[in-house]
Amino acid sequence: MSRPLPIALAQAVPHPVDVPLTRFTAEVEELAGRFPQARFVVFPEMHLHGGDATGQRREEQLAASAEPLDGPRSRALAELAGDLKIWLLPGSVCERGADASLYNTAVAYSPEGRLAAWYRKIFPWRPYEPYRPGDRFVVFDLPGTGRVGFAICYDAWFPEVARHLAWMGAEVIVNPVMTTTADRAQELVLARANAIVNQVYVVSVNTAAPAGTGRSLVVDPEGRVRAEAGEAATVLTDVLDLDDVTRVRTCGTAGLNRMWSQFTAADRPVELPLYGGRIDPATWAPDPGRASG
């Protein structure tokens, strides 16, 4: 069996926050024309909200650009995905919630032209980002192919995020990033580590130079780097076989380690004082019924 997912990861410079959305539309259409086999197209974090402003001025720009998820920007992106018959993940957007708070929100639009999933970044990069944290993990299904989970940039530094997404059945974790700083080297390690310890694909898509530090990558469920970019603008393409996740979890990483099969019915729960919770052997393994989004 094989469950192929042809992907295109656009390591690109962000669009200035005040330019018309038609510029991004043209970018996506050009990419889709160059790589017609790609059915799952991903852009970096805040790709539609670029700019050189900092501090209060940057917050004012973001507030001015923020829209609810049923606003005109989202409707236009949904229509674009439907016209091109692709899964379109345009990076994260600045969402204005019902309470008027700003959220850093990753969105996914389906080939049918609808908003299929959205995820509010749980771990904004403090003190530098003005967003309110989200409060739930999100996975969504690609019918006939598999399940995808969202983790935005700094979320990757918190292993609880990737662990919960894998537990909810994610086979691919999409990590849109806007890293402009010297810690991209550590993020590459984290991408591989999150893939290894959860036996999932990780695709981390960063902003291109000169705005960002690039080095987008695709990691397989055993932690091997399948593709990696430099710093310049480029498009990484690959075909992920999501049955590799099933194989690795069944046979073990390097034919050895099967972490999701660690516990037996005879094992006692392990208390987790940090979280006020526990690891319960009865609910340890991933469950495809836990999808949300």
C-alpha positions as CSV (number, residue, x, y, z in Angstrom):
1,M,0.0,0.0,0.0
2,S,1.0,3.6,-0.6
3,R,-0.5,6.9,0.4
4,P,1.4,9.5,-1.6
5,L,1.2,13.2,-0.8
6,P,2.9,15.4,-3.4
7,I,4.0,18.6,-1.7
8,A,5.5,22.0,-2.5
9,L,7.1,24.2,0.2
10,A,7.5,27.8,-0.8
11,Q,10.5,29.3,1.0
12,A,9.7,32.9,0.0
13,V,10.1,36.5,1.1
14,P,6.8,37.7,2.7
15,H,4.5,40.1,1.0
16,P,4.3,43.6,2.6
17,V,1.4,43.8,4.9
18,D,-0.3,46.5,2.8
19,V,-0.1,45.1,-0.7
20,P,-3.2,43.7,-2.4
21,L,-3.9,39.9,-2.0
22,T,-3.8,39.6,-5.8
23,R,0.0,39.6,-5.6
24,F,-0.1,36.4,-3.5
25,T,-2.7,35.0,-5.8
26,A,-0.3,35.4,-8.7
27,E,2.5,33.8,-6.7
28,V,0.4,30.7,-6.0
29,E,-0.8,30.4,-9.5
30,E,2.8,30.7,-10.8
31,L,3.9,28.0,-8.4
32,A,1.0,25.7,-9.3
33,G,1.9,26.1,-13.0
34,R,5.5,25.2,-12.4
35,F,4.8,22.2,-10.2
36,P,1.4,20.9,-11.4
37,Q,1.9,17.6,-9.6
38,A,2.0,19.3,-6.1
39,R,-1.4,18.9,-4.4
40,F,-0.4,20.3,-1.0
41,V,1.2,23.8,-1.1
42,V,2.7,25.4,2.0
43,F,4.0,29.0,2.7
44,P,5.9,30.4,5.7
45,E,4.5,31.9,8.8
46,M,2.9,35.4,8.4
47,H,3.7,35.3,4.7
48,L,1.0,37.9,4.0
49,H,2.1,40.2,6.8
50,G,5.6,41.2,5.9
51,G,7.3,44.6,6.7
52,D,10.2,46.3,8.3
53,A,8.4,48.0,11.1
54,T,9.1,47.0,14.7
55,G,7.6,47.6,18.1
56,Q,4.4,49.6,18.4
57,R,4.3,50.4,14.7
58,R,4.5,46.7,13.8
59,E,1.6,46.0,16.2
60,E,-0.4,48.8,14.5
61,Q,0.2,47.3,11.1
62,L,-0.8,43.8,12.3
63,A,-4.0,45.2,13.9
64,A,-4.9,47.0,10.7
65,S,-4.4,43.9,8.6
66,A,-6.3,41.5,10.9
67,E,-9.5,39.9,9.8
68,P,-11.9,37.3,11.1
69,L,-11.7,33.8,9.5
70,D,-14.9,34.5,7.6
71,G,-13.6,37.8,6.2
72,P,-12.8,38.7,2.6
73,R,-9.2,37.5,2.7
74,S,-10.2,34.0,3.8
75,R,-13.0,33.8,1.2
76,A,-10.5,34.8,-1.5
77,L,-8.0,32.2,-0.3
78,A,-10.7,29.5,-0.3
79,E,-11.7,30.4,-3.8
80,L,-8.1,30.3,-4.9
81,A,-7.6,26.8,-3.5
82,G,-10.8,25.7,-5.2
83,D,-9.9,27.1,-8.5
84,L,-6.5,25.4,-8.5
85,K,-7.8,22.2,-6.9
86,I,-5.1,22.1,-4.3
87,W,-4.7,22.0,-0.6
88,L,-3.5,25.6,0.1
89,L,-1.7,26.4,3.4
90,P,-0.8,30.1,2.9
91,G,1.2,30.3,6.1
92,S,-0.3,31.8,9.2
93,V,-2.4,35.0,9.1
94,C,-3.2,37.7,11.6
95,E,-6.7,36.8,12.8
96,R,-9.0,39.1,14.7
97,G,-11.0,37.0,17.1
98,A,-14.6,37.6,18.2
99,D,-13.1,39.2,21.4
100,A,-11.1,41.6,19.2
101,S,-7.8,39.9,20.2
102,L,-5.1,39.2,17.6
103,Y,-4.1,35.6,16.9
104,N,-1.3,34.1,14.9
105,T,-3.5,31.5,13.0
106,A,-2.4,28.8,10.5
107,V,-5.1,28.0,8.0
108,A,-5.7,25.2,5.4
109,Y,-8.0,25.5,2.4
110,S,-9.3,22.4,0.6
111,P,-9.4,21.7,-3.1
112,E,-13.2,22.1,-2.7
113,G,-12.7,25.7,-1.9
114,R,-13.4,25.8,1.8
115,L,-11.6,26.6,5.0
116,A,-10.9,23.1,6.2
117,A,-8.9,23.8,9.4
118,W,-7.4,26.6,11.5
119,Y,-5.0,26.7,14.4
120,R,-4.1,29.5,16.7
121,K,-0.4,29.5,17.8
122,I,-0.3,28.2,21.4
123,F,3.2,29.5,22.1
124,P,3.7,33.0,20.7
125,W,7.4,34.0,20.8
126,R,7.3,36.2,23.8
127,P,8.1,39.0,24.4
128,Y,8.3,39.7,20.7
129,E,4.9,38.8,19.4
130,P,1.7,40.6,20.4
131,Y,-0.7,37.6,19.8
132,R,-3.0,36.0,22.3
133,P,-2.2,32.2,22.7
134,G,-4.5,29.6,21.3
135,D,-6.0,26.9,23.5
136,R,-6.3,23.8,21.4
137,F,-4.3,21.4,19.2
138,V,-5.6,21.0,15.7
139,V,-5.3,18.1,13.2
140,F,-7.3,17.7,9.9
141,D,-7.8,14.9,7.4
142,L,-6.8,14.8,3.8
143,P,-9.5,12.3,2.5
144,G,-8.0,9.1,1.2
145,T,-4.5,10.1,2.2
146,G,-4.0,10.8,5.9
147,R,-4.0,13.3,8.7
148,V,-2.0,16.6,9.2
149,G,-1.3,18.6,12.3
150,F,-0.3,22.3,12.7
151,A,2.5,23.7,14.8
152,I,3.6,27.3,14.2
153,C,7.3,28.3,14.5
154,Y,8.1,28.6,18.3
155,D,5.6,25.8,19.0
156,A,8.3,23.4,17.8
157,W,10.3,24.2,20.9
158,F,7.7,22.7,23.2
159,P,7.6,18.9,22.8
160,E,4.0,18.8,24.1
161,V,2.7,20.2,20.9
162,A,4.2,17.6,18.5
163,R,3.3,14.8,21.0
164,H,-0.3,15.8,21.2
165,L,-0.6,16.1,17.4
166,A,0.8,12.7,16.9
167,W,-1.4,11.3,19.6
168,M,-4.4,12.8,17.8
169,G,-3.4,10.8,14.7
170,A,-1.2,13.4,12.8
171,E,1.1,11.7,10.3
172,V,2.5,15.0,9.0
173,I,3.3,18.1,11.2
174,V,3.3,21.3,9.2
175,N,5.5,23.9,10.8
176,P,5.3,27.3,9.1
177,V,8.1,29.5,10.4
178,M,9.3,33.1,10.1
179,T,12.7,32.8,11.7
180,T,14.9,35.8,11.1
181,T,17.4,35.1,14.0
182,A,20.4,32.9,14.7
183,D,18.4,30.1,16.2
184,R,17.4,28.4,13.0
185,A,20.2,25.9,13.5
186,Q,18.5,24.7,16.7
187,E,15.1,24.6,14.9
188,L,16.6,22.1,12.4
189,V,17.5,19.8,15.3
190,L,14.1,20.2,16.8
191,A,12.4,19.3,13.5
192,R,14.3,16.1,13.4
193,A,13.8,15.4,17.1
194,N,10.1,15.9,16.9
195,A,9.9,13.6,13.8
196,I,12.0,10.9,15.6
197,V,10.2,10.8,19.0
198,N,6.7,10.9,17.4
199,Q,7.4,8.9,14.2
200,V,5.9,11.5,12.0
201,Y,6.9,13.6,9.0
202,V,7.8,17.1,9.8
203,V,7.8,19.9,7.2
204,S,9.3,23.2,8.4
205,V,8.9,26.1,5.9
206,N,10.8,29.2,6.7
207,T,10.9,32.7,5.2
208,A,13.7,33.2,2.6
209,A,16.6,35.7,2.8
210,P,17.0,38.6,3.2
211,A,13.9,38.7,5.4
212,G,14.5,35.3,7.0
213,T,17.2,32.7,7.4
214,G,15.6,30.0,5.2
215,R,16.8,26.4,5.5
216,S,13.3,24.9,5.1
217,L,13.3,21.1,5.3
218,V,11.4,17.9,5.1
219,V,12.1,15.2,7.7
220,D,10.8,11.6,7.5
221,P,9.3,9.5,10.4
222,E,12.8,8.1,11.3
223,G,14.4,11.6,11.4
224,R,16.1,11.5,8.1
225,V,16.3,14.8,6.2
226,R,14.7,14.2,2.8
227,A,15.2,17.7,1.4
228,E,16.6,21.0,2.8
229,A,17.0,24.4,1.3
230,G,19.6,27.1,1.6
231,E,18.7,30.7,2.6
232,A,17.6,32.0,-0.8
233,A,14.0,31.8,-2.1
234,T,13.2,28.4,-3.6
235,V,10.5,25.7,-3.7
236,L,11.1,22.3,-2.1
237,T,9.2,19.5,-3.7
238,D,8.7,16.0,-2.4
239,V,6.2,13.1,-2.3
240,L,5.5,11.9,1.2
241,D,4.3,8.3,1.5
242,L,2.2,8.4,4.6
243,D,2.3,4.6,4.8
244,D,5.9,5.1,6.0
245,V,4.4,6.4,9.3
246,T,2.5,3.1,9.6
247,R,5.6,1.1,8.7
248,V,7.9,2.9,11.2
249,R,5.3,2.7,14.0
250,T,4.7,-1.0,13.3
251,C,8.3,-2.2,12.7
252,G,10.2,0.4,14.7
253,T,12.6,3.3,14.0
254,A,15.7,1.6,12.4
255,G,13.7,-1.6,12.8
256,L,14.0,-1.3,16.6
257,N,12.1,1.4,18.5
258,R,8.3,1.3,18.8
259,M,7.6,4.1,21.3
260,W,3.8,4.0,20.7
261,S,3.7,0.4,21.7
262,Q,5.7,0.9,24.9
263,F,3.0,0.2,27.4
264,T,1.1,-3.0,28.2
265,A,-2.2,-3.5,29.9
266,A,-0.4,-4.6,33.0
267,D,1.5,-1.3,33.4
268,R,0.3,1.2,35.9
269,P,-0.3,4.9,35.0
270,V,2.6,7.3,35.3
271,E,1.7,10.5,37.1
272,L,2.8,13.8,35.4
273,P,3.0,16.4,38.3
274,L,4.0,19.2,35.9
275,Y,0.7,18.9,34.1
276,G,-1.6,17.7,36.9
277,G,-2.2,14.7,34.7
278,R,-0.9,11.3,33.8
279,I,0.2,8.9,31.1
280,D,-2.4,6.2,31.0
281,P,-1.4,3.0,29.1
282,A,-5.0,2.5,28.1
283,T,-5.0,5.8,26.1
284,W,-1.3,6.1,25.1
285,A,-1.4,5.0,21.4
286,P,-2.5,7.4,18.6
287,D,-6.2,7.3,17.9
288,P,-7.6,8.4,14.5
289,G,-10.9,9.3,16.2
290,R,-9.4,12.3,17.9
291,A,-9.3,14.7,15.0
292,S,-10.4,18.2,15.4
293,G,-10.3,21.3,13.3
